[in-house]
């Protein structure tokens, strides 16, 4: 994002070029006493949490936990637009997002790190664009995650001798429930490797403001399609998805995840410039929107109620598409398993 596309920052805060968005289990990034905490008013309402700014791996970094500091914001209620707009207001041009994911493909087992490169959107009703009023802009989303940032991340993880997949397609579901067995099998047949509840629309909104994003996912469990049926005698599976398992494994993996983030931060050049996917004047118009402007506020006045766009494209229920109707050959060519 060019300097001309950056809105006014809070007067007491210097520009920050890099941000980390923390997923489940990652609620703090800095040691106490070394950070500045800022609350930014946005045209889209409050962010998930205050943004903390501090030093990490030799870089000045902004940190925002997407679920809030106490994991009180469900995936479908996260104010994604407010979060991304607030980071843009600080001057952020690169975001490292951290995510917990389930393994849909057996080639993506628990314990694997993934540098995600594609997503399949199975969410409904989420506010997923900044260009729903005024100028209409159409994002070219063939490669939603910034290819250059992904190269830096892959190089960093390789240098750390990490166990990771350099590519991966995540299917993003609405949440907060986990998948049924039929859904999970359908996702795998469609080419997904992992499943998550938050990566969409986060990455698209960042791209709409010409901010590059790289995602670092940690596979916590085997999704329902890989687990034995409940009526199978002796079917207990130590990797079967549950909220308790996810958080237990995330806690154990925190040192490894933070080390990976540090490696990516060190690999990111100071002069990094993201792709310009949207015309700068359109980005400028979005970032010039001021908090409290009636035209920019969601129709609902209840911040706990997600805003559903006026025109929602109908989504065919998974149950309406038999698993057998989606051949395994539908996996996109060139996607690493």
N, C-alpha and C positions, 0 to 999 in steps of 0.2 A: 504494500500500500504506500503510495507516495505521500510526502509531507502535506501536499495540498488536500489530501483526503482525510486528514486527522482532525477531529474536532478539538475544541478547547479542553485541556486537561484541568482537573482541579488545581487551583492556583498553588497549593502547597506541595504538589507532587510532580517530580521530574518525569520526563518521558521514560517509558519502559518498552523495550522492543520485543521481549520474549515472555510468554505466559505458559504456565502449566495448569491444566484443568484436571483436578483430582476426581477419580471415580470412587466406587465403593471401597472403603477401607483406607483411602488416602485423604485425610482431612487436615493434615498439617504438613508443611514442607520445610519450615525454618525453625531454628532454635528460638526459644522465648527470649525477648529482649533485643533481638536483632532485626525486627521488622517494623514496618509502618502499616497500619490498617486504614483502609479508606472505604467509604460508602459512596457510591456514585448513583445519582438520580438518573434514570433513563426514561425515554419516551414510552417504554414498554412495561414500566413498573419495576419492582425491586429485583435485584439479583438474588441468586440462591444463598449468598452469604456475603459478608464483607470481603473485600479483596486485600490480601496481604502482599506486601512488597519487601523483598529482602535479597540477600546474596546467597547464591547457590552455585557451586561448581565454577566459581569465578565470574559469574554473570549476575546482573541485576534482573530479577525475575518477579513477575506478578503471579500470584497463586489464587485460584478460585475452586473450592470444592463444589461440584455440580449438585450434589444432594444436600448441601448445607453442612455446617460444621458438626452437626449431630445426626446426620443421615435422616433428616425429617422431611425431605422433599422426594416424593415418589417420582419415578421416571417420567410418567405421563403428565406430571404437574410442574416439571422444571421449566422455568422461564428462560428458554434457550435464547430468545432474541435479546432479552435484557442482559444476559451474561456476556454474549458476544459483543453487543454494542458497548457495554461498559469497558471491556478490554480494549476495544478499538479506541475508545476515548482516551486511554492512557498512552496510545501510540504503538500498541502491539502489532507486529507484523508476522510473528511466528508463534504458533501454539503447539505444545506437546500435550496431547490428551492421554490420560491413563484410564483404562477400562478393564473391568472384569468380564469375562466371556465364558460361555459354555462351549464345549467341543461338540459340534454336529457331525464332523467327519472323524473317523478313527485315526486318521493321520494327524489330527490336532488334539493330542491327549492332554490330560491335566498336567500342569507344570510347565507347559510350553509358553514362551513369549511369542507374540505375533505382531509384525509390522503390517497392519491392515492396509490393503490397497483398494478394495471395492466394498460396496454395501448393496444390500437388497432391502428396500423399505417396505415393511409390513405394519407400519403404524397408521393410526387414523386420527384425524382432527387436530393435529399439532400445527401451531402457527410456524410455518417453515420457510417464510421468505420475508425480506424487508421491502420487497417491491410489490406490495398488494394495494398500493395507492400511489397517485402521482405517476411518475414515469414507470413503465413496465420494462423490466430487464429480464433477459433469459440467460441463465447460467449454463455454460457448456460444462457438463458434469461427467464427461467420460472417465476422467481420472480425478475423483473428488479429493483425494488426499495428495498434498503437494509432492510431486515426484522428486524434487531436489531435496526436500526435507527427509523424505523416505530414504534417499541414498545416504545422507549423513547418518541417519539412525542405523541403517544396515551396516555401515562401516564401523560405527561405534560398538555395536553389539558383537560384530565379528572380532574386533580387537579385544573385547572382553571375554572371548571364547564362550559366549552365551549359547544356550540351547533355545533357538528361536526359528520361526518361519519368516522368510523375507517377504512373503505375500500371504494374503488371506482375504476371503470374502465373508463379511459378517452380515447376517440377516438381523435386522433391527425390528423387534416386536414391541407391541404397545406396553406390555407389563401392566401392573406389577406381578401378575402370575407368570409362572414358567410355562413352557410349551407342553402340549399334549404329545403323546408318542406319534400320532399320525402327523401332526404339524412338523415335528422334528424330522421324520422320515421324508416329508415333502420338501422341507428346506434343503436337506442333503441332496435329494434328487435334482433340485433346481440349481445346485452348484455352490451352496453355502458351506463354509468350513466351521464357522463359529456363530454363536447367537448372543445378542446383547439387547438392552432396552434403551440406550441413550445416545448411540453414535449418530443417529439421525433425529433431528435436523441439524445437530451441532456443526458438523463439518461443512454442510451446504451453506449455512448462515455465515460461517467464517469466510468461505470462498466468495460469497456475495459482497463482502466488504474488502476483498482482495487481501485477505489474511491467509497465509499458508498454515496448514495443519498436518501434523503427523500423529498417528495413533499407535500407542503401545498397549497391547492387550495381554492380559494374563489369563490363561485357561485354568479355571478353577475346578471344573467338573465335566462329566460326560452327560450330554443332554439326553432327554427322555428316549430319543430314538435309538440310542446306543445301550440303554439299560434293559435288563431282562424284564419280561412282563411280570406284573404283580402276582399273577396266578401260577407262575412258574415255581415249582418246589425248590427251595434253596436259592431263591432269586436275589438275595441280598447282594447289593453291589456297592462297594465302598466309594465309588466315584459318582454314584447317582446324585443328580442335582437336588439340593435343598438349600434354603437360606443359611442354615447353620453351617453346612459344609463350606459354602462360598466364603463366609466371613472368617471361619477358622483358617482356611487355606490362604486367604488374603493377608491375615495377620502374620502368618508364618513367612509369607513371601515379601513382606514390606522391605527388608534390607536389599533384597535382590532387585525389586522394582525401582527403588530409589537409586541404586547403583546404575541401573540402566538409564534412568532419566538423567543422572549426572553425566554419563558418557555421551548422551545425545547433546546435552547443553554444551559440553566442551567441544564437540565436533562441529557445532553450528558456527559458521563464520560471523564475525561482528557485522560484516557488510551484507549479510543475506538480504536479498530482495525477492519477495514472493511474486507469483504470477499475477498479471493484471487481466483478470477474467471478465470484469465489469468495467465499463467506461468510468474513468475517475470522476467525471462530473455527476454521474448517477450515485456513486458512492458518497461523494460530497453532500449531495442532497439528503441522503439518509442520515449522515452523521451531523448534519446541521439541524435535524429535528430536535426540538427542545422538550425537556420534561414538562408535563402539565398541559401541553398543547392538545386540545380536544380532538383534533384530527388524527393524533398519533396514539391516543389511548384506546385499549381494546374495548369492545362493546360492553363486556361484562364489567361491573364495578366490584365484583367479588374476586379478589386475587386468587382464591383457592379453586375457582372454577375455570377450567381450560377454555380458551376461546376457540370456537369452531368457525372456520371461514364460511362466508356466505355460500360459496359454491364448493361443495366437496364431491370429488369424483368417487362414485360408488366403488367399493372394494369387494371383490368376489370373495365370500367366506372360504376359508381353507376347506371346510367340510364339503363345499360344492365342487371341489376338484379332486377326484380320486388320486391317491398316490400313484397308482398304476398308469395314470394318464400323463405323468411327467417322466419321460424316460431318463435313465441315468446319463444317456448320451447328450442330454441337454446341458451338461456341465460345460461352461464356456471354454473354448480352446485356449491354451496358454496359461490357464490358472493352475498354479502349483498346488498339488495336493499335499 
